[in-house]
Protein backbone atom coordinates (compact mmCIF):
# COMPACT_ATOMS: atom_id res chain seq x y z
CA UNK A 1 0.00 0.00 0.00
CA UNK A 2 2.80 2.40 0.90
CA UNK A 3 4.45 1.76 -2.47
CA UNK A 4 1.25 2.51 -4.31
CA UNK A 5 0.53 5.64 -2.26
CA UNK A 6 3.89 7.13 -3.11
CA UNK A 7 6.36 9.30 -1.28
CA UNK A 8 3.76 11.21 0.76
CA UNK A 9 2.64 8.02 2.49
CA UNK A 10 6.21 6.94 3.21
CA UNK A 11 7.06 10.43 4.50
CA UNK A 12 4.08 10.24 6.87
CA UNK A 13 5.19 6.88 8.22
CA UNK A 14 8.74 8.18 8.69
CA UNK A 15 7.39 11.20 10.56
CA UNK A 16 5.35 8.96 12.88
CA UNK A 17 8.43 6.94 13.80
CA UNK A 18 10.55 10.09 14.18
CA UNK A 19 8.04 11.46 16.70
CA UNK A 20 8.03 8.18 18.60
CA UNK A 21 11.83 8.03 18.61
CA UNK A 22 12.02 11.61 19.84
CA UNK A 23 9.49 10.85 22.59
CA UNK A 24 11.60 7.90 23.73
CA UNK A 25 14.85 9.89 23.66
CA UNK A 26 13.40 12.98 25.34
CA UNK A 27 11.64 11.01 28.06
CA UNK A 28 14.73 8.95 28.81
CA UNK A 29 16.89 12.06 29.12
CA UNK A 30 14.35 13.73 31.40
CA UNK A 31 13.81 10.66 33.57
CA UNK A 32 14.78 11.18 37.19
CA UNK A 33 14.68 7.43 37.75
CA UNK A 34 17.45 4.88 37.73
CA UNK A 35 17.63 4.54 33.93
CA UNK A 36 20.83 6.32 33.03
CA UNK A 37 21.71 4.51 29.85
CA UNK A 38 23.33 6.06 26.79
CA UNK A 39 21.03 5.51 23.83
CA UNK A 40 22.22 4.21 20.49
CA UNK A 41 19.93 5.62 17.81
CA UNK A 42 17.28 5.66 20.50
CA UNK A 43 15.88 2.22 19.91
CA UNK A 44 18.83 0.35 21.38
CA UNK A 45 19.79 1.20 24.92
CA UNK A 46 22.85 -0.02 26.75
CA UNK A 47 22.02 -1.96 29.90
CA UNK A 48 22.89 0.20 32.91
CA UNK A 49 26.26 -0.76 34.36
CA UNK A 50 24.81 -2.06 37.64
CA UNK A 51 22.77 -4.64 35.65
CA UNK A 52 25.32 -5.44 32.93
CA UNK A 53 26.37 -8.76 34.48
CA UNK A 54 22.78 -10.02 34.11
CA UNK A 55 22.95 -9.94 30.33
CA UNK A 56 20.34 -8.68 27.92
CA UNK A 57 17.86 -11.55 28.31
CA UNK A 58 17.68 -11.27 32.11
CA UNK A 59 17.56 -7.48 31.97
CA UNK A 60 14.72 -7.52 29.42
CA UNK A 61 12.89 -9.89 31.77
CA UNK A 62 13.56 -7.51 34.69
CA UNK A 63 11.98 -4.63 32.72
CA UNK A 64 8.96 -6.79 31.94
CA UNK A 65 8.52 -7.97 35.53
CA UNK A 66 9.27 -4.72 37.36
CA UNK A 67 8.22 -1.99 34.93
CA UNK A 68 5.74 -3.89 32.74
CA UNK A 69 7.70 -2.75 29.69
CA UNK A 70 8.48 -5.23 26.93
CA UNK A 71 11.84 -4.94 25.21
CA UNK A 72 13.88 -7.27 23.02
CA UNK A 73 17.16 -8.59 24.40
CA UNK A 74 20.00 -7.23 22.33
CA UNK A 75 21.58 -10.67 21.96
CA UNK A 76 18.64 -11.57 19.74
CA UNK A 77 20.17 -9.28 17.12
CA UNK A 78 23.53 -11.02 17.17
CA UNK A 79 26.51 -11.34 19.48
CA UNK A 80 27.27 -7.61 19.31
CA UNK A 81 23.80 -6.86 20.65
CA UNK A 82 24.62 -8.31 24.04
CA UNK A 83 24.67 -5.54 26.62
CA UNK A 84 21.70 -3.75 25.00
CA UNK A 85 17.92 -3.96 24.92
CA UNK A 86 15.82 -2.79 21.99
CA UNK A 87 12.69 -0.71 22.24
CA UNK A 88 10.18 -1.08 19.41
CA UNK A 89 8.54 2.18 18.46
CA UNK A 90 5.11 0.66 17.96
CA UNK A 91 3.22 2.60 20.64
CA UNK A 92 2.10 6.22 20.50
CA UNK A 93 4.16 8.94 22.17
CA UNK A 94 2.08 9.01 25.37
CA UNK A 95 2.52 5.26 25.91
CA UNK A 96 6.24 5.56 25.19
CA UNK A 97 6.61 8.28 27.83
CA UNK A 98 4.60 6.13 30.25
CA UNK A 99 6.95 3.20 29.62
CA UNK A 100 10.01 5.32 30.34
CA UNK A 101 8.44 6.50 33.60
CA UNK A 102 7.83 2.87 34.53
CA UNK A 103 11.45 1.99 33.83
CA UNK A 104 12.60 4.92 35.96
CA UNK A 105 10.74 3.38 38.88
CA UNK A 106 12.62 0.06 38.70
Secondary structure in CASP SS format (residue, H / E / C, confidence):
PFRMAT SS
TARGET T0000
AUTHOR 0000-0000-0000
METHOD secondary structure of the structure
MODEL  1
X C 1.00
X H 1.00
X H 1.00
X H 1.00
X H 1.00
X C 1.00
X H 1.00
X H 1.00
X H 1.00
X H 1.00
X H 1.00
X H 1.00
X H 1.00
X H 1.00
X H 1.00
X H 1.00
X H 1.00
X H 1.00
X H 1.00
X H 1.00
X H 1.00
X H 1.00
X H 1.00
X H 1.00
X H 1.00
X H 1.00
X H 1.00
X H 1.00
X H 1.00
X H 1.00
X C 1.00
X C 1.00
X C 1.00
X C 1.00
X C 1.00
X C 1.00
X C 1.00
X C 1.00
X E 1.00
X E 1.00
X C 1.00
X C 1.00
X C 1.00
X E 1.00
X E 1.00
X E 1.00
X C 1.00
X C 1.00
X H 1.00
X H 1.00
X H 1.00
X H 1.00
X H 1.00
X H 1.00
X C 1.00
X H 1.00
X H 1.00
X H 1.00
X H 1.00
X H 1.00
X H 1.00
X H 1.00
X H 1.00
X H 1.00
X H 1.00
X H 1.00
X H 1.00
X C 1.00
X C 1.00
X C 1.00
X C 1.00
X E 1.00
X E 1.00
X H 1.00
X H 1.00
X H 1.00
X H 1.00
X C 1.00
X H 1.00
X H 1.00
X H 1.00
X C 1.00
X C 1.00
X E 1.00
X E 1.00
X E 1.00
X C 1.00
X C 1.00
X C 1.00
X C 1.00
X C 1.00
X C 1.00
X H 1.00
X H 1.00
X H 1.00
X H 1.00
X H 1.00
X H 1.00
X H 1.00
X H 1.00
X H 1.00
X H 1.00
X H 1.00
X H 1.00
X C 1.00
X C 1.00
END
